[in-house]
Amino acid sequence: MISDPADRATFARQHALSLGFDAVGIARADEAWAASERLEAFVAAGHHGTMEWMETTLERRRTPVSMWVGAKSAVTVALNYGPDHDPMETLKQREAGNISVYARGKDYHDTLKSRLKQFAREFVAKTGAEVKVFVDTAPLMEKPLAAKAGLGWQGKHTNLVSRELGSWFFLGVMLTDAELPPDTPETDHCGSCRNCLDICPTRAFPAPYQLDARRCISYLTIEHKGPIPEEFRTAMGNRIYGCDDCLAVCPWNKFASAAREAAFHARAELKLPGLDELAALDDAAFREVFSGSPIKRIGRDRFVRNVCIAIGNSDAPRFVPLLEGLTRDTSALVRGAAAWALLQLDAERFSLARSQNASGETDPDVLREWNRGA
């Protein structure tokens, strides 16, 4: 058994790297930190939008020991998912859907957690310490922990940036009751750069280091369950799941490299998927296509809602017949988005403004969009 704290930390660092993690750092888990105050201000301002779980779990998020009172140290690991192309180029392909880089491969939760559990088991076997592992599914603030552990700093876009990995990496955390000597926290290297703030198509950053999720395309396309607010629809372009703009323009990505992990490589059919193929998916087909993908969790209706908005921004009249069919979809969410898209492409052909639903009454979702655009 390894009992010396310094030797335990050395083993943790070396073994994490041997398992394929790209970086590892250690922080104290039982100290007060400013992240708690920043999170409270974020929620108080309503910037979390409809993510009610951020408010209900606020107290548990304040400090890592709220998750486990016995935690003394946090071992934070990073796994690179860097793209092999410029993600901004996909935005020019207006008849194809742009999917965030992290979601083009297999669900990172499965890959990262499996490897993190393996690391934790071997750490326990070598040290006898108790551990708990977390991968983005529990009320634990991984980014502030990772910054404290020296893996990077939270940039002006609030995401973590690394001098070695750039912006493209996932985080996992192993809390332990072992007292490990911590690493030195990383300092901020953003300087006067505003690339991430200025590129945002919906102006989601009210100030540097502050995010209003309600204006963020990632939030709107993934977390938001209702109709996309009209003021953001055109700005979405062809982004149908997430947005990488603020990450892609970070100058520190000059040091980034493409992901080594095969699970994070983009599936061929998700690099430039045709909007017409995606819009035609019913629930069963959606589940089949996105099996093992993080996209599956938002469900078919929300996804096709996003696709319809992208079609409306495509300037491609060939999609009009498809949209006319979708204005009769069983989902009100899809009907409304399809009606808006149809108005953008061919308002004169919007005869379906008076379309009849199954009960023979004027469809309110279609009519609402017609009235907005008339």
C-alpha positions as CSV (number, residue, x, y, z in Angstrom):
1,M,0.0,0.0,0.0
2,I,1.2,3.5,-0.8
3,S,0.7,5.6,2.3
4,D,2.8,8.7,1.8
5,P,0.7,11.6,0.5
6,A,3.4,12.7,-2.0
7,D,3.8,9.2,-3.3
8,R,0.0,8.8,-3.6
9,A,-0.1,12.0,-5.7
10,T,2.7,10.8,-7.9
11,F,1.0,7.5,-8.5
12,A,-2.3,9.3,-9.3
13,R,-0.6,11.5,-11.9
14,Q,1.5,8.8,-13.5
15,H,-1.3,6.3,-13.7
16,A,-3.9,8.7,-15.1
17,L,-1.5,9.5,-17.9
18,S,-0.8,5.8,-18.5
19,L,-4.5,5.2,-19.0
20,G,-4.7,7.7,-21.8
21,F,-5.8,10.9,-20.0
22,D,-4.2,13.9,-21.5
23,A,-3.7,15.9,-18.3
24,V,-4.2,15.4,-14.6
25,G,-4.1,17.8,-11.6
26,I,-4.9,17.8,-7.9
27,A,-6.7,20.3,-5.8
28,R,-8.0,20.5,-2.2
29,A,-11.7,19.6,-2.1
30,D,-12.4,21.0,1.4
31,E,-11.5,24.6,1.0
32,A,-13.7,27.6,0.4
33,W,-13.7,29.1,-3.2
34,A,-15.0,32.0,-5.1
35,A,-16.8,29.7,-7.6
36,S,-19.7,29.4,-5.1
37,E,-20.3,33.2,-5.1
38,R,-20.1,33.3,-8.9
39,L,-22.7,30.5,-9.2
40,E,-25.0,32.2,-6.8
41,A,-24.9,35.4,-8.8
42,F,-25.5,33.5,-12.1
43,V,-28.6,31.9,-10.7
44,A,-29.8,35.1,-9.0
45,A,-29.6,36.9,-12.3
46,G,-31.8,34.2,-13.9
47,H,-29.0,33.4,-16.4
48,H,-29.7,29.7,-16.0
49,G,-32.9,30.0,-17.9
50,T,-35.2,27.0,-17.6
51,M,-32.5,24.8,-16.0
52,E,-34.3,24.7,-12.7
53,W,-32.0,22.0,-11.5
54,M,-29.2,24.5,-11.1
55,E,-31.3,26.4,-8.6
56,T,-32.6,23.4,-6.8
57,T,-29.0,22.0,-6.4
58,L,-27.4,25.3,-5.7
59,E,-26.5,24.4,-2.1
60,R,-24.9,21.1,-3.1
61,R,-22.9,22.8,-5.8
62,R,-21.3,25.4,-3.5
63,T,-18.4,23.2,-2.5
64,P,-17.2,19.6,-3.3
65,V,-17.7,18.5,0.3
66,S,-21.4,19.2,-0.2
67,M,-21.3,16.1,-2.4
68,W,-19.2,14.1,0.1
69,V,-18.4,15.5,3.5
70,G,-15.3,13.2,3.8
71,A,-13.6,14.5,0.6
72,K,-10.2,16.0,1.2
73,S,-8.7,16.1,-2.4
74,A,-10.0,16.2,-5.9
75,V,-8.0,14.5,-8.7
76,T,-9.2,16.1,-12.0
77,V,-8.5,14.6,-15.4
78,A,-8.8,15.9,-18.9
79,L,-9.4,13.9,-22.1
80,N,-8.9,15.7,-25.4
81,Y,-11.7,15.6,-28.1
82,G,-10.1,18.1,-30.5
83,P,-11.5,18.2,-34.0
84,D,-9.4,17.4,-37.1
85,H,-10.9,20.4,-39.0
86,D,-12.0,24.0,-38.5
87,P,-15.5,23.8,-37.0
88,M,-16.3,27.2,-38.3
89,E,-16.1,25.9,-41.9
90,T,-19.2,23.8,-41.4
91,L,-21.3,26.9,-40.8
92,K,-20.9,27.8,-44.4
93,Q,-22.7,24.6,-45.5
94,R,-26.2,26.0,-45.1
95,E,-28.1,22.9,-46.3
96,A,-26.3,20.7,-43.8
97,G,-26.7,20.6,-40.1
98,N,-23.9,21.8,-37.9
99,I,-23.4,19.6,-34.8
100,S,-21.1,20.6,-31.9
101,V,-17.8,18.8,-32.2
102,Y,-18.2,17.0,-28.8
103,A,-21.5,15.4,-30.0
104,R,-20.3,14.0,-33.4
105,G,-18.9,10.8,-31.9
106,K,-20.0,8.5,-29.1
107,D,-21.4,9.8,-25.8
108,Y,-18.3,11.1,-23.9
109,H,-20.0,10.3,-20.5
110,D,-19.7,6.6,-21.2
111,T,-16.1,6.7,-22.4
112,L,-14.8,9.1,-19.8
113,K,-16.6,7.5,-16.9
114,S,-15.4,4.0,-17.8
115,R,-11.8,5.1,-17.8
116,L,-12.2,7.2,-14.7
117,K,-13.7,4.2,-12.8
118,Q,-10.7,2.1,-13.9
119,F,-8.4,4.7,-12.6
120,A,-10.3,5.0,-9.3
121,R,-10.3,1.2,-8.7
122,E,-6.5,1.1,-9.1
123,F,-6.0,4.1,-6.9
124,V,-8.0,2.4,-4.2
125,A,-6.1,-0.8,-4.6
126,K,-2.8,1.0,-4.3
127,T,-3.7,3.4,-1.5
128,G,-6.7,2.0,0.4
129,A,-8.3,5.4,0.2
130,E,-12.0,5.9,-0.4
131,V,-13.1,7.6,-3.7
132,K,-16.1,8.8,-5.6
133,V,-16.1,9.6,-9.4
134,F,-18.0,12.3,-11.3
135,V,-18.5,13.0,-15.0
136,D,-20.7,16.0,-15.6
137,T,-23.9,14.4,-14.2
138,A,-23.8,15.4,-10.6
139,P,-23.9,18.9,-9.0
140,L,-20.2,19.3,-8.9
141,M,-18.5,22.3,-10.5
142,E,-15.7,20.6,-12.5
143,K,-14.4,23.7,-14.3
144,P,-13.5,25.6,-11.1
145,L,-12.0,22.4,-9.7
146,A,-9.9,21.9,-12.8
147,A,-8.6,25.5,-12.7
148,K,-7.7,25.0,-9.1
149,A,-5.9,21.8,-10.0
150,G,-3.8,23.6,-12.6
151,L,-5.4,22.1,-15.7
152,G,-6.4,25.5,-17.2
153,W,-8.3,28.7,-16.5
154,Q,-11.9,29.7,-17.1
155,G,-11.7,32.1,-20.1
156,K,-13.9,35.0,-20.8
157,H,-16.4,32.6,-22.4
158,T,-16.5,30.8,-19.0
159,N,-15.1,27.5,-20.5
160,L,-11.8,26.1,-19.4
161,V,-8.8,26.8,-21.6
162,S,-5.5,25.0,-21.4
163,R,-2.1,26.1,-22.7
164,E,-1.5,22.6,-23.9
165,L,-4.9,21.4,-25.0
166,G,-6.6,24.6,-26.1
167,S,-10.4,24.5,-25.6
168,W,-11.2,21.0,-26.6
169,F,-11.3,18.6,-23.7
170,F,-13.7,16.8,-21.3
171,L,-13.3,16.8,-17.5
172,G,-13.7,14.1,-15.0
173,V,-13.2,14.3,-11.2
174,M,-12.3,11.7,-8.5
175,L,-12.9,12.9,-5.0
176,T,-11.0,11.1,-2.3
177,D,-10.6,11.2,1.4
178,A,-6.8,11.0,1.0
179,E,-4.9,14.2,1.7
180,L,-2.8,14.8,-1.5
181,P,-0.5,17.7,-2.0
182,P,-2.3,20.0,-4.5
183,D,-1.0,21.4,-7.7
184,T,-0.6,25.2,-8.3
185,P,-3.7,26.8,-9.8
186,E,-3.4,28.0,-13.3
187,T,-3.4,31.8,-13.9
188,D,-5.6,33.6,-16.5
189,H,-3.9,34.0,-19.9
190,C,-6.7,35.7,-21.8
191,G,-5.1,39.1,-21.7
192,S,-6.9,41.7,-23.8
193,C,-8.3,39.1,-26.3
194,R,-12.1,39.3,-27.0
195,N,-12.4,36.7,-29.8
196,C,-14.8,34.5,-27.9
197,L,-17.0,37.4,-26.8
198,D,-17.2,39.1,-30.2
199,I,-17.9,36.0,-32.2
200,C,-21.0,35.0,-30.3
201,P,-23.9,35.2,-32.8
202,T,-26.5,35.8,-30.1
203,R,-24.5,38.1,-27.8
204,A,-24.7,35.6,-24.9
205,F,-21.9,37.3,-22.8
206,P,-23.2,40.3,-20.9
207,A,-19.6,40.9,-19.8
208,P,-16.3,39.0,-19.9
209,Y,-16.4,35.9,-17.7
210,Q,-20.2,36.0,-17.6
211,L,-22.6,33.9,-19.6
212,D,-26.4,34.4,-20.0
213,A,-27.4,30.9,-20.9
214,R,-30.8,32.1,-22.1
215,R,-29.1,33.7,-25.1
216,C,-26.6,30.8,-25.7
217,I,-27.3,28.6,-28.8
218,S,-26.0,25.5,-26.9
219,Y,-28.6,26.1,-24.3
220,L,-31.3,26.9,-26.8
221,T,-30.8,23.8,-28.9
222,I,-30.1,21.4,-26.1
223,E,-31.6,22.4,-22.7
224,H,-34.5,24.7,-23.8
225,K,-37.6,22.6,-24.2
226,G,-40.0,25.1,-25.8
227,P,-40.1,27.1,-29.0
228,I,-36.8,28.9,-29.8
229,P,-37.4,32.6,-29.1
230,E,-37.8,34.4,-32.4
231,E,-35.0,36.9,-31.8
232,F,-32.4,34.1,-31.9
233,R,-33.7,32.0,-34.8
234,T,-31.9,33.7,-37.7
235,A,-28.6,33.9,-35.6
236,M,-28.7,30.1,-35.1
237,G,-27.8,29.6,-38.8
238,N,-27.4,25.9,-39.4
239,R,-26.5,25.0,-35.8
240,I,-28.8,22.2,-34.8
241,Y,-27.1,20.9,-31.7
242,G,-24.8,23.1,-29.7
243,C,-22.4,25.8,-30.8
244,D,-18.6,25.8,-30.9
245,D,-18.0,29.4,-32.0
246,C,-16.5,30.8,-28.8
247,L,-14.3,27.7,-28.4
248,A,-13.1,27.6,-32.1
249,V,-11.8,31.2,-32.2
250,C,-9.7,30.9,-29.1
251,P,-6.0,31.6,-30.0
252,W,-4.8,29.0,-27.5
253,N,-6.2,26.3,-29.9
254,K,-3.0,26.7,-31.9
255,F,-1.6,24.2,-29.4
256,A,-4.5,21.8,-29.6
257,S,-4.4,18.5,-31.5
258,A,-7.0,16.1,-32.9
259,A,-8.4,13.6,-30.5
260,R,-6.6,10.3,-30.1
261,E,-9.6,8.5,-28.6
262,A,-11.4,6.8,-31.4
263,A,-14.8,7.2,-29.6
264,F,-14.5,11.0,-30.0
265,H,-13.9,10.9,-33.8
266,A,-16.8,12.2,-35.8
267,R,-19.1,9.7,-37.3
268,A,-19.1,10.1,-41.0
269,E,-22.9,10.7,-41.2
270,L,-22.6,13.5,-38.6
271,K,-19.9,15.6,-40.2
272,L,-22.2,17.3,-42.7
273,P,-25.7,15.7,-42.3
274,G,-28.3,16.8,-44.8
275,L,-31.1,18.8,-43.2
276,D,-33.7,17.1,-45.3
277,E,-32.6,13.6,-44.0
278,L,-32.7,14.8,-40.4
279,A,-36.0,16.6,-40.7
280,A,-37.6,13.4,-42.0
281,L,-36.7,11.3,-38.9
282,D,-39.6,10.0,-36.9
283,D,-39.1,9.0,-33.2
284,A,-38.0,5.4,-34.0
285,A,-35.6,6.5,-36.7
286,F,-34.2,9.3,-34.4
287,R,-33.5,6.8,-31.6
288,E,-31.8,4.4,-34.0
289,V,-29.6,7.1,-35.7
290,F,-28.5,8.6,-32.4
291,S,-28.1,5.5,-30.3
292,G,-25.0,5.9,-28.2
293,S,-24.9,9.7,-28.9
294,P,-25.5,12.5,-26.5
295,I,-27.9,14.0,-29.0
296,K,-30.4,11.2,-28.2
297,R,-31.2,12.7,-24.8
298,I,-33.0,15.8,-26.2
299,G,-35.5,13.6,-28.1
300,R,-36.8,13.7,-31.6
301,D,-39.2,16.7,-31.3
302,R,-36.6,19.1,-29.9
303,F,-34.0,18.0,-32.5
304,V,-36.4,18.4,-35.5
305,R,-37.4,21.8,-34.1
306,N,-33.7,22.8,-34.4
307,V,-33.5,21.3,-37.9
308,C,-36.5,23.3,-39.0
309,I,-34.9,26.5,-37.8
310,A,-31.8,25.6,-39.8
311,I,-33.9,24.9,-42.9
312,G,-35.5,28.3,-42.5
313,N,-32.0,29.9,-42.6
314,S,-30.9,27.8,-45.6
315,D,-32.2,29.9,-48.5
316,A,-33.0,26.6,-50.2
317,P,-36.5,26.5,-51.7
318,R,-36.2,22.8,-52.3
319,F,-37.1,22.3,-48.6
320,V,-40.5,23.9,-49.0
321,P,-42.5,20.6,-49.6
322,L,-40.8,19.0,-46.6
323,L,-41.7,21.9,-44.4
324,E,-45.3,21.8,-45.6
325,G,-45.5,18.3,-44.4
326,L,-43.9,19.1,-41.1
327,T,-46.6,21.8,-40.4
328,R,-48.9,18.8,-39.9
329,D,-46.5,17.0,-37.6
330,T,-47.9,15.4,-34.4
331,S,-45.6,17.7,-32.3
332,A,-46.7,21.3,-31.7
333,L,-43.0,22.2,-31.2
334,V,-42.2,20.9,-34.7
335,R,-45.3,22.4,-36.3
336,G,-44.4,25.9,-35.1
337,A,-40.8,25.7,-36.1
338,A,-41.7,24.3,-39.6
339,A,-44.2,27.1,-40.1
340,W,-41.6,29.8,-39.3
341,A,-39.1,28.1,-41.6
342,L,-41.7,28.0,-44.4
343,L,-42.3,31.7,-44.0
344,Q,-38.6,32.4,-44.4
345,L,-38.3,30.3,-47.6
346,D,-41.6,31.1,-49.4
347,A,-44.2,33.2,-47.7
348,E,-46.4,33.3,-50.8
349,R,-46.8,29.6,-50.6
350,F,-47.8,29.6,-47.0
351,S,-51.3,28.4,-47.8
352,L,-51.0,26.1,-44.8
353,A,-51.6,29.0,-42.5
354,R,-55.2,27.9,-42.7
355,S,-54.3,24.2,-42.7
356,Q,-56.6,21.8,-40.7
357,N,-55.4,19.6,-37.9
358,A,-56.9,16.2,-37.2
359,S,-59.9,17.7,-35.5
360,G,-60.7,19.9,-38.4
361,E,-59.8,23.2,-36.6
362,T,-57.3,25.8,-37.7
363,D,-53.9,24.7,-36.4
364,P,-53.0,27.3,-33.7
365,D,-49.2,26.6,-33.9
366,V,-49.1,27.2,-37.7
367,L,-51.4,30.2,-37.5
368,R,-49.3,31.8,-34.7
369,E,-46.2,31.7,-36.9
370,W,-48.2,33.0,-39.9
371,N,-49.4,36.0,-37.8
372,R,-45.9,36.7,-36.7
373,G,-44.6,36.8,-40.3
374,A,-47.6,38.3,-42.0
